[in-house]
Amino acid sequence: MRERLRNHITWSNDLHDRLATEPDLEIVTPPMWSLWTFRYAPAGSTDLDDLNLRLVNAINDDGRIYLTQTRVDGDLAIRFQAG
């Protein structure tokens, strides 16, 4: 069980580190265990809440993974957790 938990934390941190290098993605909260949040924030975009809600819905509609959304300081963010 502990090894599985460590793997989930490692996978989550690896994805966080990869996405943190993408210029159009903003890390909203840093990883805590395997949970962290981000948002898609391309330059020049105006309604980021709507854009990110459509993105999380499109990802979930694909069916391979499931993400949820939350609000951080009033802004919509996409929540990622491996587990």
Backbone torsions as a table, in degrees:
resi	resn	phi	psi	omega
1	MET	NA	-45.7	-179.2
2	ARG	-62.7	-38.2	179.4
3	GLU	-64.5	-40.0	177.9
4	ARG	-62.5	-43.1	178.0
5	LEU	-61.9	-44.6	177.8
6	ARG	-61.1	-39.8	178.3
7	ASN	-62.3	-43.6	-179.9
8	HIS	-62.7	-41.1	177.9
9	ILE	-64.7	-43.4	178.9
10	THR	-62.8	-46.7	179.8
11	TRP	-61.0	-42.4	-179.6
12	SER	-64.4	-45.1	179.1
13	ASN	-65.5	-37.3	177.3
14	ASP	-62.8	-44.5	178.4
15	LEU	-64.8	-43.5	177.0
16	HIS	-54.0	-49.2	-177.7
17	ASP	-63.0	-37.8	177.6
18	ARG	-67.6	-45.6	-177.9
19	LEU	-71.2	-27.2	179.5
20	ALA	-64.1	-19.4	179.7
21	THR	-89.6	-7.8	-178.8
22	GLU	-81.4	125.7	-174.3
23	PRO	-65.3	-25.6	-177.5
24	ASP	-94.9	3.3	178.8
25	LEU	-112.4	138.1	-179.5
26	GLU	-116.4	123.9	174.2
27	ILE	-78.2	121.5	-176.7
28	VAL	-90.5	-46.9	175.5
29	THR	-130.2	141.0	-179.7
30	PRO	-72.4	162.7	179.7
31	PRO	-61.4	136.8	169.1
32	MET	-128.3	108.7	-167.4
33	TRP	60.2	-111.6	179.9
34	SER	-115.3	16.7	-177.3
35	LEU	-112.4	132.6	175.0
36	TRP	-159.6	167.2	-178.8
37	THR	-128.5	154.4	179.7
38	PHE	-148.7	170.3	172.8
39	ARG	-148.0	149.8	175.7
40	TYR	-83.1	121.2	-175.0
41	ALA	-139.3	67.3	179.5
42	PRO	-66.4	145.7	179.8
43	ALA	-56.3	136.8	176.7
44	GLY	87.2	-7.1	178.9
45	SER	-76.4	146.1	-177.0
46	THR	-105.1	-60.8	-175.8
47	ASP	-91.0	81.2	-176.3
48	LEU	-68.0	-31.2	177.9
49	ASP	-61.8	-48.3	179.4
50	ASP	-63.9	-43.6	179.7
51	LEU	-58.9	-45.8	-178.6
52	ASN	-72.1	-33.0	175.4
53	LEU	-65.3	-42.7	177.3
54	ARG	-64.5	-37.7	179.3
55	LEU	-65.1	-49.0	-179.0
56	VAL	-63.8	-36.5	177.4
57	ASN	-66.3	-40.9	178.6
58	ALA	-64.5	-41.3	177.8
59	ILE	-62.8	-46.2	-178.9
60	ASN	-67.5	-36.2	179.0
61	ASP	-64.1	-27.5	178.0
62	ASP	-63.8	-33.6	174.0
63	GLY	89.7	-6.6	-178.8
64	ARG	-81.0	-34.2	175.9
65	ILE	-137.0	165.4	178.4
66	TYR	-128.8	125.1	177.4
67	LEU	-118.5	155.0	175.3
68	THR	-120.1	167.1	177.5
69	GLN	-115.2	159.6	177.9
70	THR	-148.1	177.4	174.9
71	ARG	-117.6	132.2	176.0
72	VAL	-124.5	118.3	-176.0
73	ASP	52.0	37.0	176.7
74	GLY	86.5	-9.7	-179.2
75	ASP	-100.3	141.7	177.9
76	LEU	-69.7	134.5	177.2
77	ALA	-134.0	154.9	178.4
78	ILE	-96.1	129.5	-177.4
79	ARG	-97.3	129.4	175.7
80	PHE	-117.7	136.3	173.5
81	GLN	-149.4	129.6	174.3
82	ALA	-91.3	133.9	178.2
83	GLY	169.3	NA	NA
